[in-house]
């Protein structure tokens, strides 16, 4: 959510379909539309059918993404450096 808008990531392949949803518009907070992302205003996402479609489209997209790589924390890296240098 951004203010009252639902932010929906659907990927470039479904951008047109997402923009056809009621009260949808391109995500363009940088001044250049971001393909694969749309805003859906309250007039759209407050309707059960539209919200269900948004959720379906978003889940379809994220299900295609590779698993996220586990990142090591900065604290753990800092502590490893201390052990190598002989500090405690």
Backbone as JSON Lines, residues from 0, in Angstrom:
{"i":0,"aa":"X","n":[0.85,-1.17,0.0],"ca":[0.0,0.0,0.0],"c":[0.9,1.23,0.0]}
{"i":1,"aa":"X","n":[0.5,2.21,-0.74],"ca":[1.14,3.51,-0.74],"c":[0.02,4.54,-0.66]}
{"i":2,"aa":"X","n":[-0.07,5.18,0.48],"ca":[-1.21,6.04,0.78],"c":[-2.48,5.19,0.67]}
{"i":3,"aa":"X","n":[-3.38,5.53,-0.24],"ca":[-4.62,4.75,-0.39],"c":[-4.56,3.76,-1.55]}
{"i":4,"aa":"X","n":[-3.42,3.7,-2.24],"ca":[-3.3,2.85,-3.42],"c":[-2.66,1.51,-3.1]}
{"i":5,"aa":"X","n":[-3.16,0.49,-3.74],"ca":[-2.56,-0.82,-3.69],"c":[-1.45,-0.83,-4.73]}
{"i":6,"aa":"X","n":[-0.25,-1.23,-4.34],"ca":[0.87,-1.36,-5.28],"c":[0.91,-2.82,-5.69]}
{"i":7,"aa":"X","n":[0.83,-3.04,-6.98],"ca":[0.73,-4.39,-7.51],"c":[1.87,-4.66,-8.47]}
{"i":8,"aa":"X","n":[2.63,-5.74,-8.22],"ca":[3.7,-6.14,-9.12],"c":[3.23,-7.38,-9.87]}
{"i":9,"aa":"X","n":[3.16,-7.25,-11.19],"ca":[2.64,-8.34,-12.0],"c":[3.61,-8.8,-13.07]}
{"i":10,"aa":"X","n":[4.7,-8.09,-13.26],"ca":[5.65,-8.42,-14.31],"c":[5.22,-7.8,-15.63]}
{"i":11,"aa":"X","n":[6.2,-7.66,-16.51],"ca":[5.95,-6.99,-17.79],"c":[4.91,-7.71,-18.65]}
{"i":12,"aa":"X","n":[4.86,-9.04,-18.55],"ca":[3.95,-9.82,-19.38],"c":[2.48,-9.59,-19.1]}
{"i":13,"aa":"X","n":[2.16,-9.13,-17.9],"ca":[0.75,-8.92,-17.54],"c":[0.45,-7.46,-17.25]}
{"i":14,"aa":"X","n":[1.35,-6.58,-17.66],"ca":[1.18,-5.16,-17.4],"c":[-0.13,-4.63,-18.0]}
{"i":15,"aa":"X","n":[-0.4,-4.97,-19.24],"ca":[-1.62,-4.5,-19.9],"c":[-2.88,-5.01,-19.22]}
{"i":16,"aa":"X","n":[-2.85,-6.27,-18.81],"ca":[-3.99,-6.86,-18.1],"c":[-4.22,-6.14,-16.77]}
{"i":17,"aa":"X","n":[-3.14,-5.84,-16.07],"ca":[-3.26,-5.14,-14.78],"c":[-3.8,-3.73,-14.98]}
{"i":18,"aa":"X","n":[-3.35,-3.06,-16.02],"ca":[-3.82,-1.7,-16.27],"c":[-5.29,-1.66,-16.67]}
{"i":19,"aa":"X","n":[-5.83,-2.8,-17.11],"ca":[-7.24,-2.87,-17.47],"c":[-8.14,-3.04,-16.24]}
{"i":20,"aa":"X","n":[-7.55,-3.29,-15.08],"ca":[-8.35,-3.41,-13.86],"c":[-8.99,-2.06,-13.52]}
{"i":21,"aa":"X","n":[-10.15,-2.08,-12.88],"ca":[-10.78,-0.82,-12.49],"c":[-9.87,0.02,-11.59]}
{"i":22,"aa":"X","n":[-9.75,1.29,-11.89],"ca":[-9.0,2.27,-11.1],"c":[-7.5,1.98,-11.06]}
{"i":23,"aa":"X","n":[-6.99,1.25,-12.05],"ca":[-5.55,0.98,-12.13],"c":[-4.89,2.04,-13.01]}
{"i":24,"aa":"X","n":[-3.64,2.34,-12.66],"ca":[-2.85,3.28,-13.45],"c":[-1.38,2.89,-13.34]}
{"i":25,"aa":"X","n":[-0.57,3.33,-14.28],"ca":[0.85,2.96,-14.24],"c":[1.53,3.49,-12.97]}
{"i":26,"aa":"X","n":[2.46,2.74,-12.46],"ca":[3.27,3.19,-11.33],"c":[4.36,4.07,-11.91]}
{"i":27,"aa":"X","n":[4.34,5.34,-11.55],"ca":[5.28,6.27,-12.18],"c":[5.83,7.3,-11.2]}
{"i":28,"aa":"X","n":[6.14,6.9,-9.99],"ca":[6.59,7.88,-9.0],"c":[7.95,8.47,-9.35]}
{"i":29,"aa":"X","n":[8.68,7.9,-10.29],"ca":[9.97,8.47,-10.71],"c":[9.81,9.38,-11.91]}
{"i":30,"aa":"X","n":[8.62,9.5,-12.45],"ca":[8.38,10.28,-13.65],"c":[8.38,9.41,-14.9]}
{"i":31,"aa":"X","n":[8.82,8.17,-14.76],"ca":[8.83,7.22,-15.87],"c":[8.05,5.98,-15.42]}
{"i":32,"aa":"X","n":[7.02,5.57,-16.17],"ca":[6.24,4.41,-15.76],"c":[7.13,3.17,-15.6]}
{"i":33,"aa":"X","n":[6.89,2.43,-14.54],"ca":[7.63,1.2,-14.28],"c":[6.81,0.03,-14.79]}
{"i":34,"aa":"X","n":[7.24,-0.56,-15.88],"ca":[6.49,-1.66,-16.47],"c":[6.47,-2.85,-15.51]}
{"i":35,"aa":"X","n":[5.3,-3.43,-15.36],"ca":[5.15,-4.58,-14.48],"c":[4.65,-4.21,-13.09]}
{"i":36,"aa":"X","n":[4.51,-2.91,-12.84],"ca":[3.99,-2.41,-11.57],"c":[2.83,-1.48,-11.86]}
{"i":37,"aa":"X","n":[1.76,-1.58,-11.09],"ca":[0.64,-0.66,-11.23],"c":[0.14,-0.25,-9.86]}
{"i":38,"aa":"X","n":[-0.51,0.89,-9.83],"ca":[-1.26,1.33,-8.66],"c":[-2.72,1.0,-8.92]}
{"i":39,"aa":"X","n":[-3.41,0.52,-7.9],"ca":[-4.85,0.32,-7.99],"c":[-5.47,1.18,-6.9]}
{"i":40,"aa":"X","n":[-6.29,2.14,-7.32],"ca":[-6.93,3.05,-6.37],"c":[-8.0,2.36,-5.55]}
{"i":41,"aa":"X","n":[-8.43,3.01,-4.47],"ca":[-9.43,2.42,-3.57],"c":[-10.72,2.0,-4.28]}
{"i":42,"aa":"X","n":[-11.1,2.74,-5.31],"ca":[-12.32,2.37,-6.04],"c":[-12.21,1.0,-6.69]}
{"i":43,"aa":"X","n":[-10.99,0.52,-6.89],"ca":[-10.78,-0.8,-7.46],"c":[-10.57,-1.86,-6.39]}
{"i":44,"aa":"X","n":[-9.59,-1.65,-5.51],"ca":[-9.26,-2.72,-4.55],"c":[-10.29,-2.89,-3.45]}
{"i":45,"aa":"X","n":[-11.19,-1.93,-3.27],"ca":[-12.23,-2.11,-2.26],"c":[-13.36,-3.02,-2.74]}
{"i":46,"aa":"X","n":[-13.32,-3.39,-4.0],"ca":[-14.3,-4.35,-4.55],"c":[-13.68,-5.74,-4.48]}
{"i":47,"aa":"X","n":[-14.4,-6.68,-3.88],"ca":[-13.87,-8.02,-3.67],"c":[-13.34,-8.67,-4.94]}
{"i":48,"aa":"X","n":[-14.07,-8.54,-6.04],"ca":[-13.66,-9.2,-7.28],"c":[-12.33,-8.63,-7.79]}
{"i":49,"aa":"X","n":[-12.18,-7.31,-7.71],"ca":[-10.94,-6.69,-8.17],"c":[-9.79,-7.02,-7.24]}
{"i":50,"aa":"X","n":[-10.03,-6.97,-5.94],"ca":[-8.98,-7.31,-4.98],"c":[-8.53,-8.75,-5.17]}
{"i":51,"aa":"X","n":[-9.46,-9.66,-5.39],"ca":[-9.12,-11.06,-5.62],"c":[-8.25,-11.21,-6.87]}
{"i":52,"aa":"X","n":[-8.59,-10.49,-7.92],"ca":[-7.81,-10.54,-9.16],"c":[-6.41,-9.98,-8.92]}
{"i":53,"aa":"X","n":[-6.31,-8.9,-8.17],"ca":[-5.0,-8.31,-7.86],"c":[-4.13,-9.3,-7.09]}
{"i":54,"aa":"X","n":[-4.71,-9.93,-6.1],"ca":[-3.97,-10.91,-5.29],"c":[-3.53,-12.08,-6.17]}
{"i":55,"aa":"X","n":[-4.41,-12.55,-7.01],"ca":[-4.08,-13.65,-7.91],"c":[-2.91,-13.27,-8.83]}
{"i":56,"aa":"X","n":[-2.98,-12.09,-9.43],"ca":[-1.94,-11.66,-10.35],"c":[-0.6,-11.48,-9.63]}
{"i":57,"aa":"X","n":[-0.63,-10.9,-8.45],"ca":[0.6,-10.71,-7.68],"c":[1.21,-12.04,-7.26]}
{"i":58,"aa":"X","n":[0.38,-12.97,-6.8],"ca":[0.88,-14.29,-6.41],"c":[1.41,-15.07,-7.61]}
{"i":59,"aa":"X","n":[0.75,-14.95,-8.74],"ca":[1.24,-15.6,-9.96],"c":[2.65,-15.11,-10.28]}
{"i":60,"aa":"X","n":[2.86,-13.81,-10.15],"ca":[4.17,-13.25,-10.48],"c":[5.24,-13.74,-9.5]}
{"i":61,"aa":"X","n":[4.99,-13.6,-8.22],"ca":[6.03,-13.97,-7.25],"c":[6.31,-15.46,-7.24]}
{"i":62,"aa":"X","n":[5.35,-16.28,-7.65],"ca":[5.59,-17.72,-7.7],"c":[6.62,-18.08,-8.77]}
{"i":63,"aa":"X","n":[6.84,-17.18,-9.72],"ca":[7.82,-17.43,-10.78],"c":[9.23,-16.96,-10.41]}
{"i":64,"aa":"X","n":[9.36,-16.2,-9.34],"ca":[10.67,-15.68,-8.94],"c":[11.5,-16.78,-8.3]}
{"i":65,"aa":"X","n":[12.83,-16.72,-8.49],"ca":[13.68,-17.71,-7.81],"c":[13.7,-17.44,-6.31]}
{"i":66,"aa":"X","n":[14.0,-18.45,-5.51],"ca":[14.07,-18.23,-4.06],"c":[15.1,-17.16,-3.73]}
{"i":67,"aa":"X","n":[14.8,-16.39,-2.72],"ca":[15.73,-15.35,-2.29],"c":[16.95,-16.0,-1.66]}
{"i":68,"aa":"X","n":[18.11,-15.43,-1.93],"ca":[19.34,-15.92,-1.32],"c":[19.41,-15.4,0.1]}
{"i":69,"aa":"X","n":[19.85,-16.25,1.0],"ca":[19.98,-15.85,2.39],"c":[21.18,-14.93,2.52]}
{"i":70,"aa":"X","n":[20.96,-13.75,3.07],"ca":[22.05,-12.79,3.24],"c":[22.59,-12.88,4.65]}
{"i":71,"aa":"X","n":[23.87,-12.68,4.76],"ca":[24.5,-12.65,6.07],"c":[24.4,-11.23,6.61]}
{"i":72,"aa":"X","n":[24.19,-11.14,7.89],"ca":[24.05,-9.82,8.5],"c":[25.4,-9.12,8.55]}
{"i":73,"aa":"X","n":[25.38,-7.81,8.59],"ca":[26.61,-7.02,8.71],"c":[27.29,-7.31,10.04]}
{"i":74,"aa":"X","n":[26.51,-7.54,11.07],"ca":[27.07,-7.83,12.39],"c":[27.88,-9.12,12.35]}
{"i":75,"aa":"X","n":[27.34,-10.16,11.71],"ca":[28.05,-11.43,11.63],"c":[29.36,-11.27,10.86]}
{"i":76,"aa":"X","n":[29.34,-10.52,9.78],"ca":[30.56,-10.28,8.99],"c":[31.58,-9.5,9.81]}
{"i":77,"aa":"X","n":[31.13,-8.54,10.56],"ca":[32.02,-7.73,11.4],"c":[32.67,-8.61,12.47]}
{"i":78,"aa":"X","n":[31.9,-9.48,13.1],"ca":[32.42,-10.38,14.13],"c":[33.43,-11.37,13.55]}
{"i":79,"aa":"X","n":[33.2,-11.85,12.34],"ca":[34.16,-12.77,11.71],"c":[35.48,-12.08,11.48]}
{"i":80,"aa":"X","n":[35.43,-10.81,11.08],"ca":[36.66,-10.04,10.86],"c":[37.46,-9.89,12.14]}
{"i":81,"aa":"X","n":[36.8,-9.69,13.24],"ca":[37.48,-9.56,14.54],"c":[38.18,-10.85,14.9]}
{"i":82,"aa":"X","n":[37.51,-11.99,14.67],"ca":[38.09,-13.28,15.02],"c":[39.34,-13.55,14.17]}
{"i":83,"aa":"X","n":[39.32,-13.18,12.9],"ca":[40.47,-13.38,12.02],"c":[41.66,-12.53,12.45]}
{"i":84,"aa":"X","n":[41.39,-11.34,12.95],"ca":[42.45,-10.43,13.33],"c":[42.94,-10.67,14.76]}
{"i":85,"aa":"X","n":[42.37,-11.61,15.43],"ca":[42.78,-11.94,16.78],"c":[42.12,-11.1,17.85]}
{"i":86,"aa":"X","n":[41.25,-10.2,17.47],"ca":[40.54,-9.36,18.47],"c":[39.36,-10.15,19.0]}
{"i":87,"aa":"X","n":[38.91,-9.78,20.19],"ca":[37.73,-10.45,20.74],"c":[36.57,-9.53,20.87]}
